[in-house]
């Protein structure tokens, strides 16, 4: 009799041992229908333009060499370097002051801009209040300027104002060498000393129509009549790519 009771107790114990597993399986089958109807939320793919800066520096003042020669001084509140974007770029979102040195380590160009980008280590894009002084003391002011260091050229399609020691010139479609000493401005107008105007009138042809045309230059370089600047396509930055 006692042996029969022990056998029954063992059978009941084995059944109770499987009870938790049975409850878990049953509860899982109950949840599956409700979960299968939910929409899966997937974040949008991360593009190259969403990349974080590879390096961020604040309060920088540094010297940069070119071909082993110290050529540039950069001063900025914030400097971000992006290596995974297309194109790779440096960004100075809180302003940039740059000075370029000649072979004798004398400053031959002074550049200031509210915002600056350097694309692929060759193309500067300056925006905001852009102010430049060249070695001759000429002052340039504009809202946008591109500088290709491989082509050694600068250009802008925005309003440009140029001021020398005795002349002022303004216009659009600006082209220049990277020293800002040989430049062209289309759609220009300006103020010049009376002596310069008299000299131009003396050198003008006797014909009245030709004399009038001679006093209306299409392009001006440091107060002298120059031919119109050639048409040139200005690169546009579209979705992180230069077109």
Residue pairs with C-beta under 8 A, 6 or more apart in sequence:
48 84
48 85
48 86
48 240
49 85
49 86
49 239
49 240
51 82
51 84
51 85
53 80
53 81
53 82
53 91
54 81
54 82
54 83
54 84
55 80
55 81
56 78
56 79
56 80
56 81
57 78
57 79
58 77
58 78
58 79
59 77
60 74
60 75
60 76
60 79
61 73
61 74
61 75
62 73
62 74
63 70
63 72
63 73
63 74
64 70
64 71
64 72
64 73
64 74
65 71
66 72
69 103
70 101
70 105
71 100
71 101
72 98
72 99
72 100
72 101
73 98
73 99
73 101
74 96
74 97
74 98
75 96
75 97
75 98
76 92
76 94
76 95
76 96
76 97
77 94
77 95
78 92
78 93
78 94
79 90
79 91
79 92
80 90
80 91
80 92
80 93
81 90
81 91
82 88
82 89
82 90
82 91
85 240
86 240
86 241
87 119
87 120
87 240
87 241
87 242
88 119
88 120
88 121
89 117
89 118
89 119
89 120
90 117
90 118
91 116
91 117
92 113
92 115
92 116
92 117
93 115
95 112
95 113
95 114
95 115
95 116
95 128
96 111
96 112
96 113
96 115
96 116
96 126
97 111
97 112
98 109
98 110
98 111
98 112
98 116
99 107
99 109
99 110
99 111
100 107
100 108
100 109
100 111
101 107
101 108
102 108
102 135
107 135
108 134
108 135
108 179
109 132
109 133
109 134
109 135
109 178
109 179
109 180
110 132
110 133
111 126
111 130
111 131
111 132
112 129
112 130
112 131
112 132
113 126
113 127
113 128
113 129
113 130
113 131
113 145
114 127
114 128
114 129
114 130
115 126
115 127
115 128
116 124
116 125
116 126
116 127
117 124
117 125
117 127
118 124
118 125
119 125
119 237
119 242
122 148
122 149
122 150
123 146
123 147
123 148
123 149
123 235
123 242
124 145
124 146
124 147
124 148
124 149
125 144
125 146
125 237
126 144
126 145
126 146
126 147
127 143
127 144
128 143
129 141
129 143
130 140
130 141
130 142
130 143
130 144
130 145
131 139
131 140
131 141
132 139
132 140
132 145
132 180
133 139
133 140
134 140
134 179
134 180
134 181
135 179
135 181
136 164
136 181
137 164
137 165
138 162
138 163
138 164
138 180
138 181
138 222
139 162
139 163
139 164
140 160
140 161
140 162
140 180
141 160
141 161
141 162
141 163
142 156
142 158
142 159
142 160
142 161
142 174
143 158
143 159
144 156
144 157
144 158
145 154
145 155
145 156
145 158
145 174
146 154
146 155
146 156
146 234
146 235
147 153
147 154
147 178
148 154
149 178
152 177
152 178
153 175
153 176
153 177
153 178
154 174
154 175
154 176
154 177
154 178
154 180
155 174
155 175
155 176
155 232
155 234
156 173
156 174
157 172
157 173
157 174
157 234
158 172
159 170
159 171
159 172
160 170
160 171
160 172
160 174
160 185
161 168
161 169
161 170
162 168
162 169
162 170
162 183
162 185
162 190
163 169
164 222
164 223
166 192
166 193
166 223
167 190
167 191
167 192
167 193
167 196
167 222
167 223
168 190
168 191
169 185
169 188
169 189
169 190
169 220
169 223
170 185
170 188
170 189
170 190
171 185
171 186
171 187
171 188
171 189
171 220
172 185
172 186
172 187
173 184
173 185
173 186
173 187
173 229
174 183
174 184
174 185
174 229
175 183
175 184
175 229
175 230
175 232
176 182
176 183
176 184
177 183
182 221
183 221
184 219
184 220
184 221
184 226
184 227
184 228
184 229
185 219
185 220
185 221
185 229
186 218
186 219
186 228
186 229
188 217
188 218
188 219
188 220
190 220
190 223
192 223
196 223
197 215
200 214
200 215
200 225
201 211
201 215
203 214
204 210
204 211
204 214
204 215
205 211
205 214
214 225
217 225
217 226
218 227
218 228
219 225
219 226
219 227
219 228
219 229
220 226
235 242
235 243
236 242
236 243
237 243
